[in-house]
Protein backbone atom coordinates (compact mmCIF):
# COMPACT_ATOMS: atom_id res chain seq x y z
CA UNK A 1 0.00 0.00 0.00
CA UNK A 2 1.39 3.41 -0.98
CA UNK A 3 2.35 5.86 1.73
CA UNK A 4 -0.16 8.60 2.53
CA UNK A 5 0.95 12.12 1.68
CA UNK A 6 0.35 14.34 4.69
CA UNK A 7 -1.65 17.50 4.04
CA UNK A 8 -1.36 21.14 5.03
CA UNK A 9 -1.79 21.82 8.76
CA UNK A 10 -0.62 18.39 9.88
CA UNK A 11 2.00 19.19 12.52
CA UNK A 12 4.83 17.06 11.10
CA UNK A 13 5.08 19.31 8.04
CA UNK A 14 6.48 22.05 10.32
CA UNK A 15 8.97 19.71 11.96
CA UNK A 16 12.68 19.78 11.12
CA UNK A 17 14.06 16.37 10.20
CA UNK A 18 16.68 14.50 12.19
CA UNK A 19 19.95 13.53 10.56
CA UNK A 20 20.00 10.02 9.09
CA UNK A 21 22.74 7.96 10.76
CA UNK A 22 21.80 4.41 9.75
CA UNK A 23 21.97 3.41 6.08
CA UNK A 24 20.21 0.05 5.95
CA UNK A 25 17.58 -1.88 4.00
CA UNK A 26 14.80 -0.12 5.92
CA UNK A 27 16.02 3.26 4.63
CA UNK A 28 16.30 1.88 1.11
CA UNK A 29 12.70 0.55 1.32
CA UNK A 30 11.47 3.91 2.60
CA UNK A 31 13.11 5.58 -0.41
CA UNK A 32 11.32 3.22 -2.79
CA UNK A 33 7.99 3.74 -0.98
CA UNK A 34 8.42 7.52 -1.17
CA UNK A 35 9.16 7.31 -4.88
CA UNK A 36 6.00 5.26 -5.40
CA UNK A 37 3.91 7.76 -3.41
CA UNK A 38 5.40 10.67 -5.38
CA UNK A 39 4.71 8.96 -8.72
CA UNK A 40 1.13 8.07 -7.70
CA UNK A 41 0.50 11.74 -6.97
CA UNK A 42 2.26 13.01 -10.13
CA UNK A 43 4.93 14.89 -8.20
CA UNK A 44 8.52 15.79 -9.03
CA UNK A 45 9.71 15.78 -5.42
CA UNK A 46 8.73 14.47 -1.99
CA UNK A 47 10.21 14.91 1.48
CA UNK A 48 10.10 12.44 4.37
CA UNK A 49 7.94 14.83 6.45
CA UNK A 50 5.27 14.54 3.76
CA UNK A 51 4.94 10.82 4.49
CA UNK A 52 5.07 11.20 8.26
CA UNK A 53 8.80 10.80 8.92
CA UNK A 54 10.80 13.70 10.37
CA UNK A 55 14.20 12.76 8.95
CA UNK A 56 16.64 14.37 6.48
CA UNK A 57 15.52 12.53 3.35
CA UNK A 58 13.85 13.60 0.13
CA UNK A 59 13.49 12.38 -3.43
CA UNK A 60 13.65 14.47 -6.60
CA UNK A 61 12.67 13.24 -10.05
CA UNK A 62 12.58 16.10 -12.54
CA UNK A 63 12.02 15.21 -16.21
CA UNK A 64 13.55 17.32 -18.94
CA UNK A 65 11.00 18.72 -21.33
CA UNK A 66 10.95 21.29 -24.09
CA UNK A 67 9.52 23.80 -21.62
CA UNK A 68 12.02 23.13 -18.84
CA UNK A 69 15.71 23.55 -19.60
CA UNK A 70 18.23 23.31 -16.82
CA UNK A 71 21.90 22.58 -16.35
CA UNK A 72 23.28 20.07 -13.85
CA UNK A 73 26.55 18.52 -12.84
CA UNK A 74 26.73 15.45 -10.58
CA UNK A 75 30.13 14.73 -9.04
CA UNK A 76 31.76 16.86 -11.72
CA UNK A 77 30.06 15.15 -14.67
CA UNK A 78 26.85 15.62 -16.67
CA UNK A 79 25.52 12.11 -17.41
CA UNK A 80 22.20 11.70 -19.24
CA UNK A 81 19.33 12.75 -16.97
CA UNK A 82 17.60 9.36 -17.16
CA UNK A 83 20.72 7.74 -15.63
CA UNK A 84 20.65 9.88 -12.50
CA UNK A 85 16.92 10.32 -11.86
CA UNK A 86 15.38 9.81 -9.40
CA UNK A 87 17.87 11.31 -6.94
CA UNK A 88 17.50 10.47 -3.25
CA UNK A 89 19.02 13.21 -1.09
CA UNK A 90 19.98 12.08 2.41
CA UNK A 91 21.26 14.71 4.87
CA UNK A 92 21.45 17.36 2.10
CA UNK A 93 23.37 20.61 2.63
CA UNK A 94 22.40 23.32 0.14
CA UNK A 95 24.66 26.21 -0.81
CA UNK A 96 23.17 29.08 -2.82
CA UNK A 97 25.46 29.99 -5.71
CA UNK A 98 25.90 33.52 -7.08
CA UNK A 99 23.44 34.52 -9.78
CA UNK A 100 19.97 35.80 -10.40
CA UNK A 101 16.73 34.88 -8.68
CA UNK A 102 13.73 33.69 -10.68
CA UNK A 103 10.01 33.45 -10.08
CA UNK A 104 8.12 30.26 -10.81
CA UNK A 105 4.63 28.92 -10.16
CA UNK A 106 5.12 26.31 -7.43
CA UNK A 107 2.80 23.64 -6.12
CA UNK A 108 3.21 20.99 -3.44
CA UNK A 109 1.75 17.51 -2.94
CA UNK A 110 0.81 18.52 0.62
CA UNK A 111 -1.21 21.43 -0.83
CA UNK A 112 -3.21 19.78 -3.64
CA UNK A 113 -4.39 22.29 -6.23
CA UNK A 114 -2.74 25.27 -4.51
CA UNK A 115 -0.22 27.14 -6.68
CA UNK A 116 1.60 30.42 -6.20
CA UNK A 117 4.61 32.33 -7.50
CA UNK A 118 7.78 31.81 -5.46
CA UNK A 119 11.07 33.66 -5.98
CA UNK A 120 14.20 31.55 -5.44
CA UNK A 121 17.90 31.68 -6.34
CA UNK A 122 18.51 30.00 -9.68
CA UNK A 123 21.76 28.12 -9.00
CA UNK A 124 22.44 25.82 -6.06
CA UNK A 125 25.03 23.29 -5.00
CA UNK A 126 23.98 20.42 -2.75
CA UNK A 127 26.20 17.95 -0.92
CA UNK A 128 24.29 14.85 0.13
CA UNK A 129 24.46 11.13 0.76
CA UNK A 130 22.68 8.46 -1.25
CA UNK A 131 20.60 5.70 0.45
CA UNK A 132 23.77 3.59 0.83
CA UNK A 133 25.66 6.41 2.57
CA UNK A 134 27.92 7.50 -0.30
CA UNK A 135 28.60 11.24 -0.62
CA UNK A 136 27.77 13.22 -3.78
CA UNK A 137 27.79 16.82 -5.02
CA UNK A 138 25.11 18.19 -7.32
CA UNK A 139 25.23 21.61 -8.97
CA UNK A 140 22.08 22.64 -10.81
CA UNK A 141 19.77 25.45 -11.86
CA UNK A 142 16.28 25.89 -13.28
CA UNK A 143 13.49 23.53 -12.28
CA UNK A 144 15.92 21.00 -10.80
CA UNK A 145 17.55 23.64 -8.60
CA UNK A 146 14.14 24.92 -7.53
CA UNK A 147 12.88 21.43 -6.74
CA UNK A 148 15.96 20.71 -4.60
CA UNK A 149 15.37 23.97 -2.66
CA UNK A 150 11.66 23.21 -2.20
CA UNK A 151 12.32 19.70 -0.85
CA UNK A 152 15.23 20.69 1.38
CA UNK A 153 12.99 23.44 2.83
CA UNK A 154 10.55 20.66 3.82
CA UNK A 155 13.37 18.94 5.70
CA UNK A 156 13.76 22.12 7.78
CA UNK A 157 10.02 22.39 8.41
CA UNK A 158 9.70 25.31 5.96
CA UNK A 159 6.73 25.33 3.56
CA UNK A 160 6.65 26.96 0.14
CA UNK A 161 3.85 29.29 1.23
CA UNK A 162 6.37 30.88 3.62
CA UNK A 163 8.50 31.82 0.60
CA UNK A 164 5.62 33.60 -1.13
CA UNK A 165 5.23 37.37 -1.11
CA UNK A 166 2.24 38.77 0.77
CA UNK A 167 0.07 39.62 -2.27
CA UNK A 168 0.49 36.06 -3.61
CA UNK A 169 -0.33 34.60 -0.20
CA UNK A 170 -3.45 36.77 0.09
CA UNK A 171 -4.65 35.45 -3.25
CA UNK A 172 -4.45 31.79 -2.18
CA UNK A 173 -5.67 32.39 1.41
CA UNK A 174 -9.23 31.09 0.70
CA UNK A 175 -7.76 27.83 -0.69
CA UNK A 176 -5.50 27.45 2.34
CA UNK A 177 -8.42 27.94 4.75
CA UNK A 178 -10.44 25.34 2.85
CA UNK A 179 -7.54 22.87 2.87
CA UNK A 180 -6.88 23.41 6.58
CA UNK A 181 -10.55 22.73 7.34
CA UNK A 182 -10.49 19.55 5.22
CA UNK A 183 -7.33 18.32 6.99
CA UNK A 184 -8.79 18.95 10.44
CA UNK A 185 -11.94 17.08 9.48
CA UNK A 186 -9.82 14.13 8.26
CA UNK A 187 -7.73 14.09 11.46
CA UNK A 188 -10.84 14.23 13.63
CA UNK A 189 -12.30 11.25 11.76
CA UNK A 190 -9.00 9.34 12.10
CA UNK A 191 -8.93 10.01 15.84
CA UNK A 192 -12.51 8.85 16.19
CA UNK A 193 -11.84 5.64 14.22
CA UNK A 194 -8.66 4.98 16.19
CA UNK A 195 -10.63 5.43 19.42
CA UNK A 196 -13.19 2.86 18.27
CA UNK A 197 -10.60 0.28 17.27
CA UNK A 198 -7.87 0.98 19.81
C-alpha positions as CSV (number, residue, x, y, z in Angstrom):
1,X,0.0,0.0,0.0
2,X,1.4,3.4,-1.0
3,X,2.4,5.9,1.7
4,X,-0.2,8.6,2.5
5,X,1.0,12.1,1.7
6,X,0.3,14.3,4.7
7,X,-1.7,17.5,4.0
8,X,-1.4,21.1,5.0
9,X,-1.8,21.8,8.8
10,X,-0.6,18.4,9.9
11,X,2.0,19.2,12.5
12,X,4.8,17.1,11.1
13,X,5.1,19.3,8.0
14,X,6.5,22.0,10.3
15,X,9.0,19.7,12.0
16,X,12.7,19.8,11.1
17,X,14.1,16.4,10.2
18,X,16.7,14.5,12.2
19,X,20.0,13.5,10.6
20,X,20.0,10.0,9.1
21,X,22.7,8.0,10.8
22,X,21.8,4.4,9.7
23,X,22.0,3.4,6.1
24,X,20.2,0.1,6.0
25,X,17.6,-1.9,4.0
26,X,14.8,-0.1,5.9
27,X,16.0,3.3,4.6
28,X,16.3,1.9,1.1
29,X,12.7,0.6,1.3
30,X,11.5,3.9,2.6
31,X,13.1,5.6,-0.4
32,X,11.3,3.2,-2.8
33,X,8.0,3.7,-1.0
34,X,8.4,7.5,-1.2
35,X,9.2,7.3,-4.9
36,X,6.0,5.3,-5.4
37,X,3.9,7.8,-3.4
38,X,5.4,10.7,-5.4
39,X,4.7,9.0,-8.7
40,X,1.1,8.1,-7.7
41,X,0.5,11.7,-7.0
42,X,2.3,13.0,-10.1
43,X,4.9,14.9,-8.2
44,X,8.5,15.8,-9.0
45,X,9.7,15.8,-5.4
46,X,8.7,14.5,-2.0
47,X,10.2,14.9,1.5
48,X,10.1,12.4,4.4
49,X,7.9,14.8,6.4
50,X,5.3,14.5,3.8
51,X,4.9,10.8,4.5
52,X,5.1,11.2,8.3
53,X,8.8,10.8,8.9
54,X,10.8,13.7,10.4
55,X,14.2,12.8,8.9
56,X,16.6,14.4,6.5
57,X,15.5,12.5,3.4
58,X,13.9,13.6,0.1
59,X,13.5,12.4,-3.4
60,X,13.6,14.5,-6.6
61,X,12.7,13.2,-10.1
62,X,12.6,16.1,-12.5
63,X,12.0,15.2,-16.2
64,X,13.5,17.3,-18.9
65,X,11.0,18.7,-21.3
66,X,11.0,21.3,-24.1
67,X,9.5,23.8,-21.6
68,X,12.0,23.1,-18.8
69,X,15.7,23.6,-19.6
70,X,18.2,23.3,-16.8
71,X,21.9,22.6,-16.4
72,X,23.3,20.1,-13.9
73,X,26.6,18.5,-12.8
74,X,26.7,15.4,-10.6
75,X,30.1,14.7,-9.0
76,X,31.8,16.9,-11.7
77,X,30.1,15.1,-14.7
78,X,26.8,15.6,-16.7
79,X,25.5,12.1,-17.4
80,X,22.2,11.7,-19.2
81,X,19.3,12.8,-17.0
82,X,17.6,9.4,-17.2
83,X,20.7,7.7,-15.6
84,X,20.6,9.9,-12.5
85,X,16.9,10.3,-11.9
86,X,15.4,9.8,-9.4
87,X,17.9,11.3,-6.9
88,X,17.5,10.5,-3.3
89,X,19.0,13.2,-1.1
90,X,20.0,12.1,2.4
91,X,21.3,14.7,4.9
92,X,21.4,17.4,2.1
93,X,23.4,20.6,2.6
94,X,22.4,23.3,0.1
95,X,24.7,26.2,-0.8
96,X,23.2,29.1,-2.8
97,X,25.5,30.0,-5.7
98,X,25.9,33.5,-7.1
99,X,23.4,34.5,-9.8
100,X,20.0,35.8,-10.4
101,X,16.7,34.9,-8.7
102,X,13.7,33.7,-10.7
103,X,10.0,33.4,-10.1
104,X,8.1,30.3,-10.8
105,X,4.6,28.9,-10.2
106,X,5.1,26.3,-7.4
107,X,2.8,23.6,-6.1
108,X,3.2,21.0,-3.4
109,X,1.8,17.5,-2.9
110,X,0.8,18.5,0.6
111,X,-1.2,21.4,-0.8
112,X,-3.2,19.8,-3.6
113,X,-4.4,22.3,-6.2
114,X,-2.7,25.3,-4.5
115,X,-0.2,27.1,-6.7
116,X,1.6,30.4,-6.2
117,X,4.6,32.3,-7.5
118,X,7.8,31.8,-5.5
119,X,11.1,33.7,-6.0
120,X,14.2,31.5,-5.4
121,X,17.9,31.7,-6.3
122,X,18.5,30.0,-9.7
123,X,21.8,28.1,-9.0
124,X,22.4,25.8,-6.1
125,X,25.0,23.3,-5.0
126,X,24.0,20.4,-2.7
127,X,26.2,18.0,-0.9
128,X,24.3,14.9,0.1
129,X,24.5,11.1,0.8
130,X,22.7,8.5,-1.2
131,X,20.6,5.7,0.5
132,X,23.8,3.6,0.8
133,X,25.7,6.4,2.6
134,X,27.9,7.5,-0.3
135,X,28.6,11.2,-0.6
136,X,27.8,13.2,-3.8
137,X,27.8,16.8,-5.0
138,X,25.1,18.2,-7.3
139,X,25.2,21.6,-9.0
140,X,22.1,22.6,-10.8
141,X,19.8,25.4,-11.9
142,X,16.3,25.9,-13.3
143,X,13.5,23.5,-12.3
144,X,15.9,21.0,-10.8
145,X,17.6,23.6,-8.6
146,X,14.1,24.9,-7.5
147,X,12.9,21.4,-6.7
148,X,16.0,20.7,-4.6
149,X,15.4,24.0,-2.7
150,X,11.7,23.2,-2.2
151,X,12.3,19.7,-0.8
152,X,15.2,20.7,1.4
153,X,13.0,23.4,2.8
154,X,10.6,20.7,3.8
155,X,13.4,18.9,5.7
156,X,13.8,22.1,7.8
157,X,10.0,22.4,8.4
158,X,9.7,25.3,6.0
159,X,6.7,25.3,3.6
160,X,6.6,27.0,0.1
161,X,3.8,29.3,1.2
162,X,6.4,30.9,3.6
163,X,8.5,31.8,0.6
164,X,5.6,33.6,-1.1
165,X,5.2,37.4,-1.1
166,X,2.2,38.8,0.8
167,X,0.1,39.6,-2.3
168,X,0.5,36.1,-3.6
169,X,-0.3,34.6,-0.2
170,X,-3.5,36.8,0.1
171,X,-4.6,35.4,-3.2
172,X,-4.5,31.8,-2.2
173,X,-5.7,32.4,1.4
174,X,-9.2,31.1,0.7
175,X,-7.8,27.8,-0.7
176,X,-5.5,27.5,2.3
177,X,-8.4,27.9,4.7
178,X,-10.4,25.3,2.9
179,X,-7.5,22.9,2.9
180,X,-6.9,23.4,6.6
181,X,-10.6,22.7,7.3
182,X,-10.5,19.6,5.2
183,X,-7.3,18.3,7.0
184,X,-8.8,19.0,10.4
185,X,-11.9,17.1,9.5
186,X,-9.8,14.1,8.3
187,X,-7.7,14.1,11.5
188,X,-10.8,14.2,13.6
189,X,-12.3,11.2,11.8
190,X,-9.0,9.3,12.1
191,X,-8.9,10.0,15.8
192,X,-12.5,8.8,16.2
193,X,-11.8,5.6,14.2
194,X,-8.7,5.0,16.2
195,X,-10.6,5.4,19.4
196,X,-13.2,2.9,18.3
197,X,-10.6,0.3,17.3
198,X,-7.9,1.0,19.8
